[in-house]
Amino acid sequence: MNTLKDDLINRAKAKIQHELTAIENSDDLTQAQKISQIIHVFAAICAGVAVQPIPFADIFLLTPIQAYMGVRLSAVMGQPLSEHESTEIIKEIAGVVGLGLLAQQLVLGAYKTFVPFLGGLTTIPLVYGLTYAIGRVMEQYLMARQKNQKLSSEQIKSLWTQFKKEGEKRGKQSESSIKKTNLE
């Protein structure tokens, strides 16, 4: 399983790096546009990874990819983070919204266990929304940090709810293109 996990993470990172280079080096995009495009790329990649029929392994596959999203967002925002620092921020966010995040992971695992092929495909909007919310909350977290401020638990929860709904909607809209590319 480690070989499959490593292979999926490496393919995802290679695809992400290819797309990120074009986004991050573009002089035609504002910082806000770059952030939006980076979050979309990562959300789509994570949704594509989640289609893989590996029950309950998503958290081990998605977390490193989402941590890398934080690294790229922080770089674009002029506040470079290491993957470890990004993972710590994600853990902090997850700690605040924890039960919702845990419930989603259990649903993903159950889908893949009891309805393996259909279940993997039905997770696309859910995982896209989850990754989108992580990216958007991290963006807000980093913006507050730039101002030497800290988001409260209530602010994180409110942002999470807002961005998760928005992300799931975008995930449904992007579902067909995600199914086509699925890390090819």
C-alpha positions as CSV (number, residue, x, y, z in Angstrom):
1,M,0.0,0.0,0.0
2,N,2.9,2.4,0.7
3,T,4.0,2.1,-2.9
4,L,0.5,2.9,-4.2
5,K,0.3,5.8,-1.8
6,D,3.7,7.1,-2.7
7,D,2.9,6.7,-6.4
8,L,-0.4,8.6,-6.1
9,I,1.3,11.4,-4.1
10,N,4.2,11.7,-6.5
11,R,1.8,11.8,-9.5
12,A,-0.3,14.4,-7.8
13,K,2.7,16.6,-6.9
14,A,4.1,16.3,-10.5
15,K,0.7,17.4,-12.0
16,I,0.4,20.2,-9.4
17,Q,3.9,21.4,-10.0
18,H,3.4,21.6,-13.7
19,E,0.2,23.7,-13.3
20,L,1.6,25.8,-10.5
21,T,4.6,26.9,-12.4
22,A,2.4,28.5,-15.0
23,I,0.2,30.2,-12.4
24,E,2.9,31.4,-10.0
25,N,5.1,32.8,-12.8
26,S,2.3,34.6,-14.6
27,D,2.6,38.3,-14.7
28,D,-1.0,38.6,-16.0
29,L,-2.6,37.4,-12.8
30,T,-3.2,39.3,-9.6
31,Q,-2.3,37.7,-6.2
32,A,-6.0,37.0,-5.6
33,Q,-6.3,35.3,-9.0
34,K,-3.2,33.2,-8.4
35,I,-4.6,32.1,-5.0
36,S,-7.9,31.2,-6.5
37,Q,-6.3,29.2,-9.3
38,I,-3.9,27.4,-6.9
39,I,-6.8,26.4,-4.6
40,H,-8.8,25.1,-7.6
41,V,-5.8,23.0,-8.8
42,F,-5.3,21.4,-5.4
43,A,-9.0,20.8,-4.8
44,A,-9.3,19.1,-8.2
45,I,-6.2,17.0,-7.7
46,C,-7.4,15.9,-4.2
47,A,-10.8,15.1,-5.6
48,G,-9.1,13.0,-8.3
49,V,-7.0,11.2,-5.8
50,A,-10.1,10.5,-3.6
51,V,-11.6,8.6,-6.5
52,Q,-8.9,5.9,-6.0
53,P,-10.5,2.8,-4.4
54,I,-8.5,2.8,-1.2
55,P,-10.9,2.8,1.8
56,F,-9.9,5.0,4.8
57,A,-6.5,6.0,3.2
58,D,-7.7,9.4,2.0
59,I,-6.4,11.3,5.0
60,F,-2.9,9.8,4.4
61,L,-3.0,10.7,0.7
62,L,-4.8,14.1,0.9
63,T,-3.1,15.7,3.9
64,P,0.4,15.9,2.3
65,I,-1.1,17.3,-0.9
66,Q,-3.2,19.8,1.1
67,A,-0.1,20.8,3.2
68,Y,1.8,21.4,-0.1
69,M,-1.2,23.7,-1.1
70,G,-0.5,25.7,2.1
71,V,3.2,26.0,1.1
72,R,2.3,27.3,-2.3
73,L,-0.3,29.7,-1.0
74,S,2.1,31.1,1.6
75,A,4.8,31.6,-1.1
76,V,2.4,33.5,-3.4
77,M,1.4,35.6,-0.4
78,G,5.0,36.4,0.4
79,Q,5.1,34.4,3.6
80,P,6.9,31.2,2.8
81,L,6.1,28.2,5.0
82,S,7.6,24.7,5.1
83,E,5.4,21.7,4.6
84,H,5.7,21.0,8.4
85,E,4.5,24.6,9.2
86,S,1.7,24.3,6.7
87,T,0.6,20.9,8.2
88,E,0.6,22.5,11.6
89,I,-1.8,25.2,10.4
90,I,-4.0,22.6,8.8
91,K,-4.0,20.6,12.1
92,E,-5.0,23.8,13.9
93,I,-7.9,24.4,11.4
94,A,-8.9,20.8,11.7
95,G,-8.8,21.0,15.5
96,V,-11.4,23.7,15.3
97,V,-13.7,22.1,12.7
98,G,-12.5,18.6,13.8
99,L,-15.7,16.6,14.1
100,G,-17.0,17.7,10.7
101,L,-13.7,16.8,9.1
102,L,-13.6,13.4,10.9
103,A,-17.2,12.7,9.8
104,Q,-16.3,13.4,6.2
105,Q,-13.3,11.0,6.3
106,L,-15.6,8.3,7.7
107,V,-18.1,8.9,5.0
108,L,-15.4,8.7,2.3
109,G,-14.1,5.4,3.8
110,A,-17.6,4.0,4.0
111,Y,-18.5,4.9,0.4
112,K,-15.3,3.2,-0.8
113,T,-15.9,0.1,1.4
114,F,-19.6,-0.5,0.7
115,V,-19.9,1.0,-2.8
116,P,-16.3,0.9,-4.1
117,F,-16.6,2.3,-7.6
118,L,-19.6,4.5,-7.4
119,G,-18.5,5.6,-3.9
120,G,-15.2,6.9,-5.2
121,L,-16.9,9.0,-7.8
122,T,-19.5,10.4,-5.4
123,T,-16.7,11.8,-3.2
124,I,-15.6,14.3,-5.8
125,P,-17.7,17.3,-4.7
126,L,-17.1,16.4,-1.0
127,V,-13.3,16.2,-1.3
128,Y,-13.2,19.2,-3.6
129,G,-15.2,21.2,-1.1
130,L,-13.0,20.0,1.8
131,T,-9.8,21.0,0.1
132,Y,-11.3,24.3,-1.2
133,A,-12.3,25.1,2.4
134,I,-8.9,24.3,3.7
135,G,-7.3,26.5,1.1
136,R,-9.6,29.4,1.6
137,V,-9.4,29.3,5.4
138,M,-5.6,29.0,5.2
139,E,-5.7,32.1,2.9
140,Q,-7.6,34.0,5.6
141,Y,-5.3,32.6,8.3
142,L,-2.3,33.9,6.4
143,M,-3.8,37.2,5.7
144,A,-4.5,37.7,9.5
145,R,-1.0,36.5,10.3
146,Q,0.4,39.2,7.9
147,K,-1.4,41.8,10.1
148,N,-0.1,40.2,13.3
149,Q,-3.6,39.0,14.0
150,K,-5.0,35.5,14.7
151,L,-8.4,34.1,13.6
152,S,-10.6,33.1,16.5
153,S,-12.2,29.6,16.7
154,E,-15.5,31.2,15.8
155,Q,-14.1,33.0,12.8
156,I,-12.5,29.7,11.6
157,K,-15.7,27.8,12.0
158,S,-17.7,30.5,10.2
159,L,-15.2,30.7,7.3
160,W,-15.1,26.8,7.2
161,T,-18.9,26.6,6.8
162,Q,-19.0,29.3,4.1
163,F,-16.1,28.0,2.1
164,K,-17.1,24.3,2.4
165,K,-20.5,25.0,0.9
166,E,-18.9,27.2,-1.8
167,G,-16.3,24.5,-2.5
168,E,-18.8,21.6,-2.8
169,K,-20.8,23.7,-5.3
170,R,-17.7,24.3,-7.3
171,G,-16.8,20.6,-7.0
172,K,-20.1,19.6,-8.5
173,Q,-19.5,22.0,-11.4
174,S,-16.0,20.6,-12.0
175,E,-16.9,17.0,-11.5
176,S,-16.9,15.9,-15.2
177,S,-13.5,17.5,-15.9
178,I,-12.0,16.0,-12.7
179,K,-13.3,12.5,-13.8
180,K,-11.6,13.0,-17.2
181,T,-8.2,14.1,-15.9
182,N,-8.0,11.9,-12.8
183,L,-4.2,12.2,-12.6
184,E,-3.6,11.0,-16.2
